Every structure is written in structure tokens, then in C-alpha cells.
Amino acid sequence: MTLFSWLGLICLGANLAIVLEVVGGLARMTQIRTIAARPGKSGPRISIIIPACNEAATIEPALRSLLAQDYANLEIIVVNDRSVDATGEVLARLAQEYPALKILRIEALPAGWLGKNHALQAGATLASGEYLLFTDADVSLEKSTLARAMQHVQANALDHLAIFFENVGGSGLLNGLFLDIGGGLLLIFKPWLAKDPRSKRFMGVGAFNLVKTLTYREIGGHQQIAMHPIDDIMLGKLIKRHGFRQDCLLGNGMVSVPWYGTVREFIDGLMKNTFAVYQYRLSAAVAAIFGVVLIGVLPTWGLLFATGPARLLFGGAVAIRLLSFLHGLRQGGFSPWYAGWALVTPYLSIYITAKAAYLTIHNQGITWRGTHYPLAKLKEYVR
């Protein structure tokens, strides 16, 4: 076999192994919409905590979806974290309409905290519920979501339940990029194993992290991850590491987020936390880039320029990638025509990883919502 044939075989095998791992893993996860809602409209008290920093454009529909839940025993706490837009006015108007809505205003960020993490901790301190639901100010829930979630939690004696969200809106390229990067995260974290107490795998999702209050307090809350940019996943890691039971579900049609409006917003938004996924290790980021080149870039170029058996092998790798995108798009309810972006998104993934690593190292930290966080302090929370 020629060198190109060996490379083609490696690309084909790597793509096939990854697709089988991810698609097979997702098939083992439960869709929350398949869980019957618990009888009646009440249950253990749930305190919903929403951090809001300049979220005037999204927070009203998100809150209305929470207020419309078919689950009566709710406490909703919004933490207005130093907002300078119209977030405060929107919340004040909603509080007049729903007097039970609790609003906490944070005027200053204490040293040693990322803003969102501090807001979540502050909200949890006020909470009176037996369970805490940490969610975001742009997340909308179908009205039976909490009832279904609590049914699953109690039926399986869970201490923590995370639910993946469905991205809504955006261009074909944006959704293709979301699918590609999401697939990479699935491969890294393998959330289908989170429910297995024998596995060290874990998961947390910022859109929907439902935690038993006693569990949250026992692990030390967000204080333990005060300066970690991927607070949602790290909360899941803390819970699993302490021996508590968790599960992760799929939220198609039940938990939705208009995550980013454009590709540029998506890329800029990932600058703050992408390098943290690799624990601020340049070697890990470089290895990830090499992996993307192997499975996403090299097959296309091999198909164009190789000949004979090598071209067939590279073509097989491209076909597997396109078919996997088609499957993901169909699951998400997107147009199959978006699958062609699978040949473009690897270059953007490489750019995001490389730029995030460069900026974090060059600036010796990250800047998030107008505040700079030193890299030395961020590394203290890598565990």
C-alpha cells in the first residue's frame, strides 16, 4: 500500500469509529419527551435560578416559559448581575405581573469569581427549594418539561439531571458548526455514560442543570468552581466525583435556545471557554486540532488529489462524515441541504481552538462581559 492509501485507510477508520461511538452513544440516551409527566401538577419544590447580565432581548420569553410550566411548586429567582441594558426594566414589569417572581440585584463582582458563577451561587443562597434548577436567560422550556424531568429524577433516585438543548434559528453554516463542535464535545465527554455509577464520565448543561439542594451544598456549590468558564460541565463533574447519581437526557422539542444569531457571534462566544475544555494545556489543544485535520480536512483533499484505491478510501471517509451530518440534521429538524457545510466546518473548528488558545495565552487570561480574569487564577480551578 502507498502512503496515501494508508492515510486514506486511517481517515476512513477514524471517521467510522467516531460516528459509531457518537451515534451509538446518543441512541442510548433518553429523549425527555418520551417520559410521561408525573401525575398531578405538584411535587418537590424546585427553585429555578436564572443569571442575567444584559439579557433584555431574551429574558422575557424565557421567563414566561418557566411561569407557564405544568408544575405548581416552583420558586423563580432571577439574578440581575450588573446589567446596564433594559434587563432591570423588563424584570420590574414582569414582577408586577407575577408578584411571586424574586429578583436579586448584584451591583459588584467580588474578587475571585466569574460573574455567572457568582450569580448562580448567590441565587442558590436565596433558594428554598428541595431542588435547584440552574438555567440561562435565553432558555425556553415546553410546559411539561419540569414535570417530566422530576418524574425521571424521582423514578431513578437521581441527585442531578442535565438536559441537552435544541438550538433554534440560525443559518445553515451556523447549525452545521454547532453540530460539528457539539459532536466533538460528545466524543470528549461521552454523556451517555454519566448515568453509570461505575463510570467516571460526567455531564452538565447550562441550559438545564437540575440538582438536589442537599447535594449542591455537600459538594460546596459554585464556590468550588468559582473561576471555571465551563461551570455547567464542571458542576456535573463535582457531583459525579462525590459519588452522587446523575443522568443526561436529550431535550429536542422540550428545551430550546436561540444560542447565537450568527457565526461571528458563535465564534466570539467560544473564545472565553474553548481553551478551558483542554484545561489550558497547549499540547491538548494542538492534539485536538490534529484530530480535526485527520477526520475533517484531510479526507476532502485526499478525495480531490489522490488516485486509485487511496481516492476511494478518502471518499469513503467523506461519505461517512456527510451521512453523519445528515443524521444529526434530521434529528434536529434541520434541512438536509445543510450537510454540505460538513466540508467547511472543520476549518472553523480549527480556527476557534487555535484563536482561543492564542488569545488566552497572549492576554494571560480571558475577558468576559467586560471583566478580565487572569490565567493564573483560572488554572487554579483546573481539576
N, C-alpha and C positions, 0 to 999 in steps of 0.2 A: 504493500500500500504506500502511496505517496504521502508527503507531509500534509497536503491539502485534504487528502482523504481521511487521514487521522483527525485533523481539525474538524472536518465535517462530521465525523462519527462522534467526536466529543460534544460538539454543539447539539447534534441530534439527541444524544443520550441525556445531556443535561436538561434540555427543554422537556423531554418526555418525562424524566424523573420529577422535575419541578411541577409540571402540570398534574401528574398523578398524585403527588403529595398534597398540593393545594386543593385541587378539585375533590379528591378523596376525603380530605380533612373537612372541607365545607359540607360535604354530604353527610358527615357525622354530626354536624351541628343542627340544633333545633331552630326552626323559624318560630318566633314568638306568636305569630298569627295563628299557629296551629294549636296553641294552648288554650283550652277553654277557660273563660274568666271564672273566678271563684263565685259561688252562689252569693247573692245579695250584693250590696254596694258598700259594705263596710269591712273592716279588718284592722290589723295593727296600724297604729298611727304612723304615717310617713311624713317626714319633714323634707320638703323639696328646697334645695339651696341653689340659687342661680347667681353667679357673679356677673356683674355688668359694668363694663368700662367702655363708655361711649358706644352704647348699643341701641340708640334711639330708633334706628331703622328696622330693627328685627325683634325687639323685645316684646312689643305688644302682641303680635300673633303668637309668639312662643308662650307668653303667659296665658293668653286666652285658651290655648290648647290644654294647658295644665288645669285651669279653672273649670274646664268642661269635662274633666275626667269622670268616668263612672266608678269613682272610688271616693267615698264621702269623708273618710278620716284622714284629711290632709292638712298640713301646715305649709304655707308657701312663704319662703324668706328670700327676698331679693337683696343682694349686697351691692349697693351703688358705689363702686370703687373709683372714686376721684374723677367721675365723668365730668367733662367740660362741654358736652353737647346737650341735646334736649332730653337725655335719658331721665333726668330728675323730674322734668315736667310730665313726661309720659307716665312715669311711675306714680306721681302725685294724682294724676287724673284717674288712673286705674284704682288707686287706693280709695278714692271717693266712691267709685262704683262697687268696689269689693273691700269693705272695711276690714275684713279679716286678713288681708294681704299685709305682710310685715316687710318693712323697708329699713335696711340698715345703711347708713351713710358713712363711708370711710373717707376721711379728709387727708390722711397722710400715710405713707407706707413705712412701717418700721424697718430698721436695718436688719439684714439677714433673711429677707423674704422676697420671693417673686410676688407680684401683685395678685395674680389669680389664686395662688396657693394660700396667701394670707386671707383673701376674701372668703375662700371656701372654709378655712379654719374658723374665721370669725362667724360665719353663718352657722356652722355646726355648733359653736358655743351657745348660740341662742336657741337651738332646736330642742323641742320637747318630744319628738317622735321616737318610737321604738326602732325605726329605720330611717336612714338618711339617703335621699336621692340627690346626688350631685349631677347637675346638668348645665347646659350652656344657654345663653340668652338668645340663641338663634335656632333652638331645637323645638320642633313641634311633635307632639305625641297624638296618635289616634286615640279616641276617647276611652277605649278599653285597655290601653297598654298597661297601665299600672295594675289594674285588676288581674290581667293575665300574668304579669310579672310576679305579683305577690303570690298568686296561686302556685307558680313554679318554685318560688323560694321556699314556701312552706311545705310543699309536697316533697321537696328534695333536701330539706333541712339545710339550706344554704345560708352562709354568712355574707355572701357577696354575689351580686349578679350584674354582669356587664352586658350591654346590648349594642351591637354594631348598628350604625345609622345608614339610611339611604340618602345618597346625595341627590338633590333635586336641582334642575336647571343647569345652565352652562352649555358651552359649545361641545362639539364632538371631540376636539383636541383636549379640552379640559377634562371631560369624563374619561377619555382614554388614558390621560395622565393619572387621574385619580385611581383608575382600575389597575394601572401598572404599578404604581407605588404602593397601593393597597395590597396587591398580590405579593410584593416584596416583604411587606410587614407581616403578612400572614405566614410567609415562609420562615421568617426570622423567629416569630413568637409562637406559632402553632397553637392558636387559641382553642382548638378543638380538644386539646389535652388538658386544659385548665380544670375541667371537672374531675379529672382523675387524681385522687389524693396521693397516688404513688408517683405521679409525675411532678417535676419541678416547674413545668410550664405554667404560665400565668397570663392574665389579661385584665386590662381596664380600659374603659371607653369614656372619654369626656362627655359625650352626649348623654350617656346613661350609665352611671355607676351607683347601684343601689346597695347600701352597706348596712348591716345591723349596727345600731348605735354602740352597743357594748363592745362589739368587735373593733369599731373605729377607735374607741377610747383606749382599748387594750393595746393596740399597735402604736399608739401615740399620735394618731391623726396626721394632718398635713405638716405638723411640726417636724416630723421625721424626713420629709421631702421638701422642706421649706424653699429650697432654691433649685429644684429639679424642673426643667422646662417641660418634660413629659410626665406631668403629675398624675394623669389618669392611669397610665400603664404602670407607673411606679407604685401607685396606691394598690393596684392589683397584686403587684409583686410582694409588697409588705404583707398583705393579707394572706397570700399563699405561703410565704416564708414562715409565718407564725402558726401554720398548721390549720388554718380555717378553710372551710369549704366554699368553693366558688364555681361559677359556670359562666359561659359566654354564649349568647344567642344571636341570631340574625334578626334584624329589625326591619326587613323590607316591607314597606307599606304601613309601618307602625311607628317608627322613629325616623324622622326626616330632617335634613339640614340643608339649607342653601349655602354650602360650606364656603365657596368662593365664587365670585362672579366672573372672573377672567383668569386666564393662565398666568398673567403677570401677578395678580393678587395671590394666586396659589403659590407661586414660586417665592414671592416675598414673605408670605406667611410661614413657609417652612424654613426660612433662614434661622429662626430662633431655636429650633429644636432638632433639626436633622442630625447635626453633629453629636447631639446628646444621645441619639439612638445608638451610636457607636462608642459611647462612653468617652467621648472626646479623645479617642485614640486614632491618630492619623493612619496607622497601619490598617486598622479595621475599615476605615473609610476607603482607602486605596483598594483593599481586597474586595469591597462591595462594588466599586467601580469596575474592577477587573471582571467580576461576575456578570455585571450588566453587559459589558462588551462581549463576553463569551456567549451569552444566551440571546442578546437582543440586537447587537450591532454586527458581529462577525458573520452570522448566517446570511444576512441580506447581501453583504459584499461578496461572500462566497458564492451565492446564487448568481450574482451578476458576472463574476470574473473567473470562477473555477470552470473546469471542464470535466466531462466524463462522470465517473462514479462520485467524485467529490461534489460536483454540482448537484447531483441527486440527493446526497446526504445533507448538504446545506439547504436545499429546497425543502426537504422533509422537516428540518428544524423550523424554517419559516412557516410552513403549513401548520405545524403544531402550535406555534405562537398565535397565528391568526385564528385558528379554531378555538384556542383557549380564550381569546378576546371575545369571539362570537358568543361563547358560552357565558362569559361574565356579563356581557352587554344584555343578553337575553334575560339573565337572572335579575338584572337591574331595571329592565323595562326600557332600554335604550335602543336606538336604531342600529341594526346590524351593519349599516354603512360606516359606522364609527370604527369598525375593526381595522380599517386601513391605517389608522393612526398608530397601531401597534408597531409599525415600522419607523415611527418618528419619536415616540415617547422615550425610548432608551436614551437618546441624546439629551433630552431634557432632564431625565433622572440623573445622568452623569453630571450635568451642569449644576443641578441642585445640590448634590452631595459635595462636589468639588468647591462650589462657591460658599456653601455653609461652613465647610471646614476651614477654607481660607479666611473668611471674614471673622470667624470666631477666634482663630489663632492670631490673625493680624491685629484685630481690635482688642485682643486679650479679654474676650467676653462677648456677650450678646446685648443688644438693645431691644427692649420690648416695651411697647406702649410708652415710649419716651424715657424709660429708665435704663441705665446701663448696669449690667450685672457682671462683675469681674470673673474671669475664667477660673482663677484660683479658688474662689468661693463655690462656683458651680461644681468643680471637681470634688469638693468635699462631700457631695451628696451622691457620688457615683458608688453604688454598692453592687 
